[in-house]
């Protein structure tokens, strides 16, 4: 497998997370701030994700893109150093973490709607 294919797998795995955090999350920050002002306690996962949403779309997209670029560089170093796992295993592992991160981000946004507040 060429190095570029592994980079594409990593980028594809993290694409949903970067798009969600940069495009969708900033829209929910105002909603969650209004809920918090009325006394509704936000779940811990939501409170942890909100500072990233407060950056806005542009900075959040740049942070996410930079993080993905860093992951690709680490992957390229892994492959060039001929470390265990070959080419496909590290690429799929990093991409799988990206998909799981997307699921966690979506859960953080949906938790306040799902869990009733006391």
C-alpha positions as CSV (number, residue, x, y, z in Angstrom):
1,X,0.0,0.0,0.0
2,X,1.5,3.4,-0.9
3,X,2.1,6.0,1.8
4,X,-0.5,8.3,0.2
5,X,-3.2,5.7,0.5
6,X,-2.5,5.4,4.3
7,X,-2.6,9.2,4.5
8,X,-6.0,9.2,2.7
9,X,-7.4,6.5,5.1
10,X,-6.3,8.6,8.1
11,X,-7.8,11.8,6.6
12,X,-11.0,10.1,5.7
13,X,-11.4,8.7,9.2
14,X,-10.9,12.1,10.8
15,X,-12.9,14.1,8.2
16,X,-16.3,13.7,9.9
17,X,-14.8,14.8,13.3
18,X,-13.1,17.9,11.8
19,X,-16.3,18.9,9.9
20,X,-18.5,18.3,12.9
21,X,-16.3,20.3,15.3
22,X,-15.8,23.2,12.9
23,X,-19.2,23.5,11.3
24,X,-21.8,22.0,13.6
25,X,-20.5,22.4,17.2
26,X,-20.2,26.3,17.2
27,X,-23.9,26.5,16.4
28,X,-24.8,24.5,19.6
29,X,-22.6,26.6,21.9
30,X,-25.2,29.3,22.1
31,X,-28.0,26.8,22.8
32,X,-26.0,25.2,25.6
33,X,-25.1,28.5,27.1
34,X,-28.8,29.4,27.2
35,X,-29.6,26.1,28.9
36,X,-26.8,26.6,31.4
37,X,-28.1,30.1,32.2
38,X,-31.5,28.6,33.0
39,X,-29.9,26.3,35.5
40,X,-29.7,23.1,33.5
41,X,-26.5,21.2,34.3
42,X,-24.6,20.0,31.2
43,X,-23.1,16.5,31.1
44,X,-19.4,16.4,31.7
45,X,-18.7,15.3,28.1
46,X,-20.6,18.3,26.8
47,X,-18.8,20.8,29.1
48,X,-15.5,19.3,27.9
49,X,-16.3,19.9,24.3
50,X,-17.8,23.4,24.5
51,X,-14.5,25.3,24.7
52,X,-13.6,23.9,21.3
53,X,-16.9,25.1,19.9
54,X,-16.3,28.5,21.3
55,X,-13.3,29.0,19.1
56,X,-15.6,29.3,16.1
57,X,-15.6,27.6,12.7
58,X,-12.4,28.9,11.3
59,X,-10.0,28.3,14.2
60,X,-11.6,24.9,15.0
61,X,-11.2,23.8,11.3
62,X,-7.5,24.9,11.4
63,X,-6.9,23.0,14.7
64,X,-8.6,19.9,13.3
65,X,-6.7,20.1,10.0
66,X,-3.4,20.6,11.9
67,X,-4.1,17.6,14.1
68,X,-4.8,15.4,11.1
69,X,-1.7,16.6,9.4
70,X,0.3,15.8,12.5
71,X,-1.2,12.3,12.6
72,X,-0.2,11.8,8.9
73,X,3.3,12.9,9.6
74,X,3.5,10.4,12.6
75,X,2.1,7.7,10.3
76,X,4.7,8.5,7.7
77,X,7.5,8.3,10.3
78,X,6.1,5.0,11.5
79,X,6.1,3.5,8.0
80,X,9.6,4.9,7.1
81,X,11.1,3.5,10.4
82,X,9.6,0.1,9.5
83,X,8.0,-0.3,12.9
84,X,5.7,-3.2,13.6
85,X,2.3,-3.2,12.0
86,X,3.3,-2.5,8.4
87,X,1.4,0.2,6.5
88,X,-2.3,-0.7,6.8
89,X,-2.7,-1.5,10.5
90,X,-1.5,1.9,11.8
91,X,-3.5,3.7,9.2
92,X,-6.7,1.8,10.0
93,X,-6.1,2.2,13.8
94,X,-5.7,6.0,13.5
95,X,-8.7,6.2,11.2
96,X,-10.8,4.1,13.6
97,X,-9.9,6.5,16.5
98,X,-11.1,9.4,14.3
99,X,-14.5,7.7,13.8
100,X,-14.8,7.0,17.5
101,X,-13.9,10.6,18.2
102,X,-16.8,11.6,15.9
103,X,-19.2,9.4,17.8
104,X,-18.0,10.9,21.1
105,X,-18.5,14.4,19.8
106,X,-22.0,13.6,18.5
107,X,-22.8,12.1,21.9
108,X,-21.6,15.2,23.7
109,X,-24.0,17.3,21.6
110,X,-26.9,14.9,22.0
111,X,-26.6,14.1,25.7
112,X,-28.3,17.3,27.0
113,X,-31.3,16.4,24.8
114,X,-31.4,12.8,25.8
115,X,-30.7,12.9,29.5
116,X,-33.4,14.6,31.5
117,X,-32.3,17.3,33.9
118,X,-33.5,17.2,37.5
